[in-house]
Amino acid sequence: MIAAGIVAILAAIALPTYTQYTKRSYRGDAKTALLNNAQYLERNFTQSNCYHQYDSDNNGSCDTAVTLPNTQSPLQGDAVYAISATTLTATTYTLTATPINPGPMAGDACGNLTINHLGVKGVSGDADGNGTAGGASDIVACWNK
């Protein structure tokens, strides 16, 4: 009986810790995919002076929409986050990682993760629990951990 009680107490402590660890891991994969896409778009901008893919058949204009190299996170296996360019113009972009529902990150306190052409990071959730979504402390809680 005592052994069963000890196992139950250890499980009660370990399970929430493991769940938080896996969520941080999935979030880390999504941040990596966002940063890889941002680097890809910056490389496009360096080569053609626009974030759109350079179109040599159209007088060198920047009107062909770019295809992002990473459209899900993790890159292999079942998608946990969908990665997309929610804003993409010749001079600006915003990349978003949206948790797939149903999935292990559905309902995550961080919500969507974003990064834009200026390197500004954002979230749509209320990770710090203060009642205000997307604040500076939410960004720190989701992007720096």
N, C-alpha and C positions, 0 to 999 in steps of 0.2 A: 504494500500500500504506500509506504513511504517513497519507494522508488518511483511508483507511478505519479505521485504528487510532485516529485522533483522533476521528472520528465515533463510534466504538464507546465510547470513554472518555467523551465528552460525553453519550451516550445513557445510559450506566451511572450517571452522576451525575444527569442530569435526570429520568429516569423515577421513581425513588423520591421525589424532591422533588415532582414533579407529583402522584403518588399521594397523598402526605400532604396536599398543598394541597386536592385534591378531597375528601378525607375531612373536613378541617376545614370546608370549605364545606358539605357535607351535614350535618355536625354543627351548624353555625351555623343552617341552615334548621330543623332539628329543635328547637333551643333557642328560636328565634323562635316556632315553632308552639306550644310548651309555654307560653311566656310570654303569648302571645295568648290561649290557653285559660284560663290563670290569671287574666288580667285580666277575661275574660268571666265567670268564676265569681265573682270579687270584686265585679263590678258586680251580679250576681244577688244576692249576699249583702247589698249595700248597699240594694237595692230591696226585698227580701223577707225579710231576716234569716235566710236559709239559702242554701246552695249549690245546692240543688235548684231547679228552675224553679218559680216561684210558680204555684199552681193556683187561679184565681179561682172555678172551679166546684166546688171541694171545700172550701168554708168557709175558704179562704185558707190551707190547710195546705201544707206544704212536702214533699209526697210524690211529686211528679211528677219523674221523672229528667230531668235536663237533657241536651240534645243539644249536644255540643261543636261549635264552628264549624270547627275544624281537626282532621280525623281522619287526615291523612297529611302527610308532608313529603317533598319539596316540595309545595306546595298544588296545583300543576298538573303534569301529566305523570306519569311512572311514579313510584310511591311508593318511597321509600328507607327511610322510617321509618313505622311505624303509631303513631298517637297515640291514647291512650285514658286514661280515668279508671279507674285500677286500684282506687282507693278513693274513694267519693263518698257522703258522708252529709250531713245538714243542716248540720253544723258543721265538717266536715273534708273534705279531698280530697287525693289523690295522683295526679298526672298522670305518665304514662310514655310515653317515645318508645322503641319497640322496633325495632331494625334488621330489615328484611324479608330473609328468607333464601329463595331466593338473591337476592343483590343486592350492590351495591358496598360496603355497610357490614357485611355478614354477617361475623362474626368480628372486628369492630373491637375494639380493646383497651378502649374505654370501655364497651362493652356497652349496656345500657339507660340512658337519661338520665331522671331523675325530678325533680319539684319538688312540694312540698306546700303546704298552706294557710298555713304559717308562712314560706314562701319558702325553706325548706331544700332545697338542691339535692343530688342524689345520682347515683351511677353504680353499675352492677353489675359492672363490669370492673376489671381490674388494669392501668390505663394506665401506671403508673410502673414496673411490672415488679418490684415488691418482694415479690411472692408473696401480698399481702393485697389482696383486691378490695374496692372501695368505700371506701377510706380517704380521709383529708383530702387527701393529695397526688394521689390519683386524681381527686378532684372538681376540684381546681385544674387539673390537666392537661387535663381534658375540658370544663369549663365556662368557663375563663378564657382559652382559646386558640382 
